[in-house]
Every structure is written in structure tokens, then in C-alpha cells.
Amino acid sequence: MKLSLVRVQTWGQALDLLKVRNACREGMTHTTEEITVAQQERFWREQLLPGHTFEAYVWYDARKPIGFGVIKKDGRKAWMTHGLVPEVRGRHLSRIGIQLITQMGYAVADEVWIDVWDWNHALRGDIREGYEFVESATQPDGQVLHVMKHHRDRIPGERERARLREAAASLRDELLEVDAVSRAAYR
Ligand SMILES: CC(C)(COP(=O)(O)OP(=O)(O)OC[C@H]1O[C@@H](n2cnc3c(N)ncnc32)[C@H](O)[C@@H]1OP(=O)(O)O)[C@@H](O)C(=O)NCCC(=O)NCCS
């Protein structure tokens, strides 16, 4: 793959964003409606060009738009969402998107938040990339919506700390061994 992430600025990029977002609309939490070209033109002109509240990004594989990320600034918070077109799903690429869009969120806000349906595979990557549950609510239609906050400086628990200590000790032994071999070679 020839991946690149581009901040949406031109109308052409806004059209690519429209295409990708509409291919991902089933997982959206606010509106799953198909966005029209006219709506996108307005969103691009009124929101994306000034960039005061929204920032949008498109992932390209070479020149083909394959994914998107959006950040909505909301005081101390940035809300993020992301998606990948069906053709490239199932390859663990979503974690790259979550990481990058989350860090872009920190560039404009103190906290980064996400809301995600319980049934969405995005939830697994969100948890793995450091999002923690803040609130979960069952909607009138029975679906469960989680509101999650990113924990940037997660402190590992005791079991994880023990595992990290063990890994560090074996790495140290390995480095000492490499050092001994190279010293012997240069003697
Ligand atoms: C959510 C989305 C980005 C996930 O992308 P993806 O390429 O399908 O997922 P990945 O390959 O990166 O895998 C993410 C996790 O979901 C799991 N997963 C993905 N597809 C799966 C499937 N069909 N069945 C079971 N698990 C699946 C993966 O195993 C992985 O979990 P793991 O790390 O525990 O192994 C993609 O489905 C999408 O764009 N959906 C529409 C938009 C959307 O819902 N965005 C999220 C808004 S909050």
C-alpha cells in the first residue's frame, strides 16, 4: 500500500471525503443518512475551509481514497470519528487511523473522545488504542452507545508492570550478550 493522510482543503478532497464517509455511514452514531453533494459543498465551505470547529482527513492508497477521519472541536474536548471503505477492511488498518486522528485531536484540544456503537468492530481498536468507557446508554431502539475518553498517559497495572520488567530484564541480558560477542570480535 502507498498510504498517505491528507487534511481536506480542496473541493476535490471534500468530494473524496464524501465518497468515503458515505461508504462508512452504517457505523456513524449521529446520522447514518447518505450525505448529498450539495450538503457536502456547504459543509466544506462553511466548516472545513475555516476549520474552526471541524477538521477532516482522507486516507489515500496512492491516489485512491480509502478512509477518513473527522475531528470536532468542542471546548476542552475533541470528538473524533473515522472509517475505512469496505474493500480495505479486516486488515487491522483501523488502528493506524485511530492513532493518527487521536493525536491530531490532541493538537487542538486537551481531551479526545469518541462515541461508538457496542456492535461496531471499531470498539476493539478504540480500546486497544487507549479509549476508556465513560458512559454506556441503551437507546430507545435497543442499541448500546458507548461514550469513551482517550487515556493518553495510561499507567500500566501491576501485572503489566511485571511483564514489562521481565521483558526489560531479558532485553538487558540479550544486549550484554551482544556486547560480549562484539568485544570478543574486536579483541
Ligand atoms: C470500524 C472500521 C474502521 C474497522 O475497520 P476494519 O478494517 O474492519 O477493522 P480492523 O481490521 O482494523 O480490525 C479492528 C478489530 O475488529 C475486528 N474485526 C474486524 N472485522 C471483523 C469481523 N468481520 N468480525 C469480527 N471481528 C472483526 C478485528 O479482529 C480487530 O480486532 P482485534 O484487534 O481484537 O483483532 C470499519 O469497519 C469501518 O470503517 N466501519 C464503518 C465506519 C465506522 O463504523 N467507524 C467507527 C465510528 S466510531
The ligand as a MOL file (V3000), in Angstrom:
LIG
                    3D

  0  0  0     0  0            999 V3000
M  V30 BEGIN CTAB
M  V30 COUNTS 48 50 0 0 0
M  V30 BEGIN ATOM
M  V30 1 C -14.7260 0.4200 12.0990 0
M  V30 2 C -13.7840 0.1210 10.9630 0
M  V30 3 C -12.8760 1.3170 10.7030 0
M  V30 4 C -12.9470 -1.1090 11.3160 0
M  V30 5 O -12.0470 -1.3550 10.2770 0
M  V30 6 P -11.6280 -2.8300 9.9020 0
M  V30 7 O -10.5690 -2.7290 8.8590 0
M  V30 8 O -12.8470 -3.6040 9.5730 0
M  V30 9 O -11.0750 -3.3940 11.2670 0
M  V30 10 P -9.6220 -3.9210 11.5990 0
M  V30 11 O -9.2090 -4.9420 10.5740 0
M  V30 12 O -8.6960 -2.7910 11.7970 0
M  V30 13 O -9.9030 -4.6720 12.9530 0
M  V30 14 C -10.3670 -3.9990 14.1070 0
M  V30 15 C -10.8250 -5.0620 15.0920 0
M  V30 16 O -12.1080 -5.5760 14.7070 0
M  V30 17 C -12.0300 -6.9680 14.4690 0
M  V30 18 N -12.8210 -7.2530 13.3040 0
M  V30 19 C -12.7870 -6.5960 12.1190 0
M  V30 20 N -13.6770 -7.1490 11.2760 0
M  V30 21 C -14.2560 -8.1500 11.9490 0
M  V30 22 C -15.2870 -9.0660 11.6210 0
M  V30 23 N -15.8780 -9.0560 10.4160 0
M  V30 24 N -15.6770 -9.9580 12.5560 0
M  V30 25 C -15.1030 -9.9700 13.7690 0
M  V30 26 N -14.1240 -9.1120 14.1520 0
M  V30 27 C -13.7130 -8.2130 13.2480 0
M  V30 28 C -10.5800 -7.2410 14.2200 0
M  V30 29 O -10.2350 -8.5820 14.5170 0
M  V30 30 C -9.9180 -6.2620 15.1440 0
M  V30 31 O -9.9350 -6.7210 16.4830 0
M  V30 32 P -8.6310 -7.3290 17.1720 0
M  V30 33 O -7.6140 -6.2130 17.1930 0
M  V30 34 O -9.1220 -7.7310 18.5050 0
M  V30 35 O -8.1890 -8.4730 16.3160 0
M  V30 36 C -14.5910 -0.1920 9.6500 0
M  V30 37 O -15.3890 -1.3120 9.8830 0
M  V30 38 C -15.4400 0.9680 9.2210 0
M  V30 39 O -14.9780 1.8640 8.5600 0
M  V30 40 N -16.7260 0.9340 9.5680 0
M  V30 41 C -17.6530 1.9950 9.1980 0
M  V30 42 C -17.3310 3.3000 9.8960 0
M  V30 43 C -17.3560 3.1630 11.3880 0
M  V30 44 O -18.1950 2.4550 11.9520 0
M  V30 45 N -16.4590 3.8770 12.0570 0
M  V30 46 C -16.3700 3.9040 13.5040 0
M  V30 47 C -17.1450 5.0470 14.0240 0
M  V30 48 S -16.9440 5.1810 15.7540 0
M  V30 END ATOM
M  V30 BEGIN BOND
M  V30 1 1 1 2
M  V30 2 1 2 3
M  V30 3 1 2 4
M  V30 4 1 2 36
M  V30 5 1 4 5
M  V30 6 1 5 6
M  V30 7 2 6 7
M  V30 8 1 6 8
M  V30 9 1 6 9
M  V30 10 1 9 10
M  V30 11 2 10 11
M  V30 12 1 10 12
M  V30 13 1 10 13
M  V30 14 1 13 14
M  V30 15 1 14 15
M  V30 16 1 15 16
M  V30 17 1 15 30
M  V30 18 1 16 17
M  V30 19 1 17 18
M  V30 20 1 17 28
M  V30 21 1 18 19
M  V30 22 1 18 27
M  V30 23 2 19 20
M  V30 24 1 20 21
M  V30 25 1 21 22
M  V30 26 2 21 27
M  V30 27 1 22 23
M  V30 28 2 22 24
M  V30 29 1 24 25
M  V30 30 2 25 26
M  V30 31 1 26 27
M  V30 32 1 28 29
M  V30 33 1 28 30
M  V30 34 1 30 31
M  V30 35 1 31 32
M  V30 36 2 32 33
M  V30 37 1 32 34
M  V30 38 1 32 35
M  V30 39 1 36 37
M  V30 40 1 36 38
M  V30 41 2 38 39
M  V30 42 1 38 40
M  V30 43 1 40 41
M  V30 44 1 41 42
M  V30 45 1 42 43
M  V30 46 2 43 44
M  V30 47 1 43 45
M  V30 48 1 45 46
M  V30 49 1 46 47
M  V30 50 1 47 48
M  V30 END BOND
M  V30 END CTAB
M  END
